[in-house]
């Protein structure tokens, strides 16, 4: 093939070009698989592969421009390059995905407080079952994220990552490994904080309702307060959610912006 291209006057190392394309595809496909708004786990393989190939084709000229040397063709070095690309892609996708897991956890806490956690729905983007409010919060965050053009900013950050970490180089981590590790530890811990914060208004309202029925049961033991409290908690939880909805929408928008800023911080720590 190389000889045929040479006869046509085209100077192209087909082997290195294919290796370059496969490395680009490794990073992009990892991001597409992990980030829920780009494909997620449940997207058909054909769709994810199509998105990955489309991005890889667009990135090919940019990546070649940022390369500092040729792509190694020996098996060991090429394998290490593949692992590096998958690692960088996973970190980018992890930052995008964890916020969606946080709001899913918030919904589960709310349904647990309302006593409706037995109702399970499938979230296609995560490939997992969740509670009704977990699915609602997940889809709500997805709409807000798209409305704020967060996917555009994230895709731009993915493109920028090929400049920060060129295809033929490993991350220098000039600031050391610990700042990067600390960032991911803090971000993982913040997931629980976010989940509890979002669920707090509804969960507290349900707790107060249950305590009120508990006091009522002490005053009038003949009343079956347990079964009376179940529909009351569902109703109070729904009303409190509607009351707190404007605050929750603003909070989800702020968290989406923070997630995008964290992606920019990752690009600062990698060089």
ZIZIMO-V166294 format. One record per residue. N is the residue number from 0. RES is the residue in three letters. D_CENTER is the distance of its C-alpha to the mean C-alpha in whole Angstrom. Layout:
# ZIZIMO-V166294
n=N res=RES d_center=D_CENTER
n=N res=RES d_center=D_CENTER
This chain:
# ZIZIMO-V166294
n=0 res=UNK d_center=41
n=1 res=UNK d_center=41
n=2 res=UNK d_center=45
n=3 res=UNK d_center=45
n=4 res=UNK d_center=42
n=5 res=UNK d_center=45
n=6 res=UNK d_center=48
n=7 res=UNK d_center=46
n=8 res=UNK d_center=46
n=9 res=UNK d_center=42
n=10 res=UNK d_center=41
n=11 res=UNK d_center=38
n=12 res=UNK d_center=37
n=13 res=UNK d_center=35
n=14 res=UNK d_center=34
n=15 res=UNK d_center=32
n=16 res=UNK d_center=31
n=17 res=UNK d_center=29
n=18 res=UNK d_center=28
n=19 res=UNK d_center=26
n=20 res=UNK d_center=25
n=21 res=UNK d_center=23
n=22 res=UNK d_center=22
n=23 res=UNK d_center=20
n=24 res=UNK d_center=19
n=25 res=UNK d_center=18
n=26 res=UNK d_center=15
n=27 res=UNK d_center=14
n=28 res=UNK d_center=14
n=29 res=UNK d_center=12
n=30 res=UNK d_center=9
n=31 res=UNK d_center=10
n=32 res=UNK d_center=10
n=33 res=UNK d_center=6
n=34 res=UNK d_center=4
n=35 res=UNK d_center=6
n=36 res=UNK d_center=8
n=37 res=UNK d_center=9
n=38 res=UNK d_center=11
n=39 res=UNK d_center=9
n=40 res=UNK d_center=11
n=41 res=UNK d_center=14
n=42 res=UNK d_center=14
n=43 res=UNK d_center=18
n=44 res=UNK d_center=18
n=45 res=UNK d_center=21
n=46 res=UNK d_center=18
n=47 res=UNK d_center=15
n=48 res=UNK d_center=19
n=49 res=UNK d_center=20
n=50 res=UNK d_center=17
n=51 res=UNK d_center=17
n=52 res=UNK d_center=21
n=53 res=UNK d_center=21
n=54 res=UNK d_center=18
n=55 res=UNK d_center=20
n=56 res=UNK d_center=24
n=57 res=UNK d_center=23
n=58 res=UNK d_center=22
n=59 res=UNK d_center=25
n=60 res=UNK d_center=27
n=61 res=UNK d_center=25
n=62 res=UNK d_center=24
n=63 res=UNK d_center=28
n=64 res=UNK d_center=29
n=65 res=UNK d_center=27
n=66 res=UNK d_center=28
n=67 res=UNK d_center=31
n=68 res=UNK d_center=32
n=69 res=UNK d_center=32
n=70 res=UNK d_center=30
n=71 res=UNK d_center=32
n=72 res=UNK d_center=33
n=73 res=UNK d_center=34
n=74 res=UNK d_center=32
n=75 res=UNK d_center=31
n=76 res=UNK d_center=30
n=77 res=UNK d_center=28
n=78 res=UNK d_center=26
n=79 res=UNK d_center=25
n=80 res=UNK d_center=24
n=81 res=UNK d_center=22
n=82 res=UNK d_center=20
n=83 res=UNK d_center=20
n=84 res=UNK d_center=18
n=85 res=UNK d_center=16
n=86 res=UNK d_center=15
n=87 res=UNK d_center=14
n=88 res=UNK d_center=12
n=89 res=UNK d_center=10
n=90 res=UNK d_center=10
n=91 res=UNK d_center=8
n=92 res=UNK d_center=6
n=93 res=UNK d_center=5
n=94 res=UNK d_center=6
n=95 res=UNK d_center=3
n=96 res=UNK d_center=1
n=97 res=UNK d_center=5
n=98 res=UNK d_center=6
n=99 res=UNK d_center=6
n=100 res=UNK d_center=8
n=101 res=UNK d_center=10
n=102 res=UNK d_center=11
n=103 res=UNK d_center=12
n=104 res=UNK d_center=14
n=105 res=UNK d_center=15
n=106 res=UNK d_center=17
n=107 res=UNK d_center=18
n=108 res=UNK d_center=20
n=109 res=UNK d_center=21
n=110 res=UNK d_center=22
n=111 res=UNK d_center=24
n=112 res=UNK d_center=26
n=113 res=UNK d_center=27
n=114 res=UNK d_center=28
n=115 res=UNK d_center=26
n=116 res=UNK d_center=24
n=117 res=UNK d_center=26
n=118 res=UNK d_center=24
n=119 res=UNK d_center=21
n=120 res=UNK d_center=19
n=121 res=UNK d_center=17
n=122 res=UNK d_center=14
n=123 res=UNK d_center=14
n=124 res=UNK d_center=10
n=125 res=UNK d_center=10
n=126 res=UNK d_center=13
n=127 res=UNK d_center=14
n=128 res=UNK d_center=17
n=129 res=UNK d_center=16
n=130 res=UNK d_center=19
n=131 res=UNK d_center=20
n=132 res=UNK d_center=18
n=133 res=UNK d_center=15
n=134 res=UNK d_center=15
n=135 res=UNK d_center=16
n=136 res=UNK d_center=14
n=137 res=UNK d_center=11
n=138 res=UNK d_center=13
n=139 res=UNK d_center=14
n=140 res=UNK d_center=11
n=141 res=UNK d_center=10
n=142 res=UNK d_center=14
n=143 res=UNK d_center=14
n=144 res=UNK d_center=11
n=145 res=UNK d_center=13
n=146 res=UNK d_center=16
n=147 res=UNK d_center=16
n=148 res=UNK d_center=15
n=149 res=UNK d_center=12
n=150 res=UNK d_center=11
n=151 res=UNK d_center=14
n=152 res=UNK d_center=14
n=153 res=UNK d_center=11
n=154 res=UNK d_center=13
n=155 res=UNK d_center=16
n=156 res=UNK d_center=14
n=157 res=UNK d_center=13
n=158 res=UNK d_center=17
n=159 res=UNK d_center=18
n=160 res=UNK d_center=17
n=161 res=UNK d_center=20
n=162 res=UNK d_center=22
n=163 res=UNK d_center=21
n=164 res=UNK d_center=21
n=165 res=UNK d_center=23
n=166 res=UNK d_center=23
n=167 res=UNK d_center=26
n=168 res=UNK d_center=26
n=169 res=UNK d_center=24
n=170 res=UNK d_center=22
n=171 res=UNK d_center=25
n=172 res=UNK d_center=23
n=173 res=UNK d_center=26
n=174 res=UNK d_center=25
n=175 res=UNK d_center=25
n=176 res=UNK d_center=22
n=177 res=UNK d_center=22
n=178 res=UNK d_center=21
n=179 res=UNK d_center=18
n=180 res=UNK d_center=18
n=181 res=UNK d_center=19
n=182 res=UNK d_center=16
n=183 res=UNK d_center=13
n=184 res=UNK d_center=16
n=185 res=UNK d_center=16
n=186 res=UNK d_center=12
n=187 res=UNK d_center=12
n=188 res=UNK d_center=15
n=189 res=UNK d_center=14
n=190 res=UNK d_center=12
n=191 res=UNK d_center=15
n=192 res=UNK d_center=17
n=193 res=UNK d_center=14
n=194 res=UNK d_center=15
n=195 res=UNK d_center=18
n=196 res=UNK d_center=19
n=197 res=UNK d_center=17
n=198 res=UNK d_center=20
n=199 res=UNK d_center=23
n=200 res=UNK d_center=25
n=201 res=UNK d_center=25
n=202 res=UNK d_center=25
n=203 res=UNK d_center=28
n=204 res=UNK d_center=30
n=205 res=UNK d_center=30
n=206 res=UNK d_center=31
n=207 res=UNK d_center=34
n=208 res=UNK d_center=35
n=209 res=UNK d_center=35
n=210 res=UNK d_center=37
n=211 res=UNK d_center=39
n=212 res=UNK d_center=40
n=213 res=UNK d_center=41
n=214 res=UNK d_center=43
n=215 res=UNK d_center=45
n=216 res=UNK d_center=45
n=217 res=UNK d_center=47
n=218 res=UNK d_center=49
n=219 res=UNK d_center=50
n=220 res=UNK d_center=49
n=221 res=UNK d_center=50
n=222 res=UNK d_center=47
n=223 res=UNK d_center=44
n=224 res=UNK d_center=42
n=225 res=UNK d_center=39
n=226 res=UNK d_center=39
n=227 res=UNK d_center=40
n=228 res=UNK d_center=37
n=229 res=UNK d_center=34
n=230 res=UNK d_center=34
n=231 res=UNK d_center=35
n=232 res=UNK d_center=31
n=233 res=UNK d_center=30
n=234 res=UNK d_center=32
n=235 res=UNK d_center=31
n=236 res=UNK d_center=27
n=237 res=UNK d_center=27
n=238 res=UNK d_center=29
n=239 res=UNK d_center=28
n=240 res=UNK d_center=24
n=241 res=UNK d_center=26
n=242 res=UNK d_center=28
n=243 res=UNK d_center=25
n=244 res=UNK d_center=22
n=245 res=UNK d_center=23
n=246 res=UNK d_center=22
n=247 res=UNK d_center=19
n=248 res=UNK d_center=18
n=249 res=UNK d_center=19
n=250 res=UNK d_center=17
n=251 res=UNK d_center=14
n=252 res=UNK d_center=15
n=253 res=UNK d_center=15
n=254 res=UNK d_center=12
n=255 res=UNK d_center=10
n=256 res=UNK d_center=13
n=257 res=UNK d_center=13
n=258 res=UNK d_center=9
n=259 res=UNK d_center=11
n=260 res=UNK d_center=14
n=261 res=UNK d_center=12
n=262 res=UNK d_center=11
n=263 res=UNK d_center=15
n=264 res=UNK d_center=16
n=265 res=UNK d_center=14
n=266 res=UNK d_center=16
n=267 res=UNK d_center=19
n=268 res=UNK d_center=19
n=269 res=UNK d_center=19
n=270 res=UNK d_center=22
